[in-house]
Each structure stands twice: as structure tokens, then as C-alpha cells.
């Protein structure tokens, strides 16, 4: 059928966190419906570049292989996305793979996304339900709200929105859109609402909400179609009101 | 509690619209009198100069807000890692232009204030003749046209992001409608601003 057809991959590699990046080209036999992950696996099986030199197999991260974990995010032909759902048939060739440089590169295509998880801790992106006794069932959530909130809960902390954001970089401490949208998710939850103020204070601190510059690249890039800019604007409203309450005082609970 | 960044960014957004944006509209409107001839313009600018406690008004409503907005704005602009070449979306281009129009305006406004307000403080009359003289130089005319367009753009687009920053426009539809509304603001103020510049260069008023 397509015997002998090869697909060329140009991979930006880096031997360690402080090593200089370099490009290496590989050729992989074409298989029907192959994705970037299967091509990387093929390269790992026979790590020989186009010059015929044997090399160390490129490193990358992967887990679920169905675009719900976010681990295999990388820059594919200039756009950050998940390697598992990047079908080679739909990509321009040669396929260029780069790490998401907004994050510290660990090795080759593997990056350290810790800053996102740190940000989730900072904004308290959870619902505290533990007590020394049974707290009983929480308030109910309307089905329509649940359906709406489900969209926000699709965030897989993949880092694509941070990569696309011009304000997330080494010169700024902006936490990026993903953790902000999680604040909206947990603040919308009937039980989570009880800690709304704490989360708002988390994003009103340095590196939080205010560092957004409205380039809106995040909402264009999110693989899950999460309305990130709507979340940010809604949080802008909530935090504006919160800041007035903090400053002037309020009996509003 | 609100961090320092939060307070500064909100203040930056607020000052850009409330004293500075309103001042821009007043300024361009006074300029527009030039289309009715030198006498009308001189009368309008004289009215502004004769306002009571002018220096207090200038310092509180113009100089301090503009200084803060400019200095903090330059800090914001240089924090961005622009990527409109990779992500060529409309809003990302606006993000890029907002920062570069801001940087250009720092230069333009510094020059413009030096040439007009400071010259007036040093004893030169600020009237139609002064502007006609400045704008008779084609290079300065181009510099002023770009400056006025940059200011009007920066204000219009800033008005859009002001509404997002304060949570006035939240939904995508609200933000789209406010995009259209601010485009209209941009077009109308551009006509006023650039129209006035050409009125100063109108040769039928020469040597008046």
C-alpha cells in the first residue's frame, strides 16, 4: 500500500536541564493512522538518525494516550498540543517537535510542569470536606450548573495555555490561565463556594489574575475548549468586588 | 488580600480611562476648533488656559496619572514575550499593538509636551500659529499623525481591556460587541484627531 514511505521528524533535543538544545532528524516508516507518539516509539525502538548515526532515544512524557492527562504536550509544527492526538496524516511534513520552553526542559521533549501544580496549591484549587466528624451531605448543585462546571473540570494541567500566553515567561511570575479557571470551577461548586474568598485572595496576590494581558491566546489554544477568557473576566468581576469589600469593609457574606 | 501587582494593574487600567482617556477626548475636541479657523481655536485654547487653578487640574488630572500610567505601562510592555508571529489571532495582535503604541506614545507625548506646554511655560504663546509652525514640517506632520493615531488606538483598545479587567464584559458575546463599539470609537476619534492636524496645515490660514 504505502510500502517504503517514510515520515521525517525534526526533533529539538537537549541532553539535560542546562545543556544546549540541538536539532536531530529521524525518519520513520509510515504506518496508517500513526500519531506522533507511535512515531516517537518507533524512533525509540531503533534510535538512528537520518545520518545513520546511532543516538540516545529521545525522551518524552506520556500516560493516557487519549488526551485526558496532558503529559505528552509538546510543540508540534509550531503549536503546543498533545502528541497522542497529533495524527501524522494531518500534519505538514517534516514534522517538527520541540519542548514547551515556557517550562524548564528536563530532557529532550520532557518538561517540568511543577509550576502549574504549585499554582493550584497557591489558589487552593480543591474543596475542603474533611472534619473530625461526618459533615453530612453538602448543598445540592443544579444540573445545569453541573453541566456548565463540567466543561471547566476538563482541564488536564497540560500547560498548552501557559505556553501560548505571552505573559507567562521568565520575566514574569504570572501563574497562567489554567489555575485561574480552576478557581472559577471550585468557587462555583456549592461546597467550594464556602472558601470562595480564600481562593480569590490567592489569585489577587502577585503573579495572579492581574498579570493577564488579554491576548486571549489561551482560549484559542486550549485542547479541551475551556472558556478560559470567560473565566478570567468573571474572576476579574469577582475580585474587583472582593477588593472593594476588603478595602471598605462589608457585611456581605 | 490584594497584592501590589493587583492594585497597580487595576490602578493602571482605571487611570488610563478616567482621567487620561477623558482628557484625550477633551484635548482632541479643543483641537477640532482649528477646523473653524485660527480664531476659533485660539478662543478654545484660551478658555482652557484660563481655567481656574489650572496647575492643580493639570497635576492631578493629567501629569500624575500619565506619569504613573506611562512608567508602569513600560514595565508591563517589557514583561511580555510577544508571540503574534506564532499565534496570529486578532486579540494577540491587539495585545502586541497596545504595548508598542504605548511605548511610542511615551516618546511622542514627551516630545509633544516639550514642544507645546513647556514652551508655553517658557514664554511662547500656545496658539494656532505655534501648531501651524510645527506642522509645516512634513516630517513633524507624519510624526503627529502617527502619534494621534497611536493615542486613539491605545485609548480605544484600552477601553476594551478596561471593560474586561473590571469584569464589565464577561461573556464572549459581550467582549465581541465591545470590540465593535471600540472600533467605532477608534474611527470617530481618529477623524477628529487627524482632521484637526490637517486644519493646522490649511494654507488658507497661513500668516495669520
Interface residues (C-beta under 8 A of the other chain):
Chain A: X78 X79 X164 X166 X167 X169 X171 X172 X201 X204 X205 X206 X207 X208 X209 X210 X211 X213 X214 X215 X216 X217 X220 X221 X227 X229 X230 X232 X233 X234 X235 X236 X237 X238 X239 X240 X241 X243 X246
Chain B: X1 X2 X3 X4 X5 X6 X7 X8 X9 X10 X76 X78 X79 X80 X81 X82 X83 X86 X87 X89 X91 X92 X94 X95 X96 X161 X164 X165 X166 X167 X168 X169 X170 X171 X172 X175
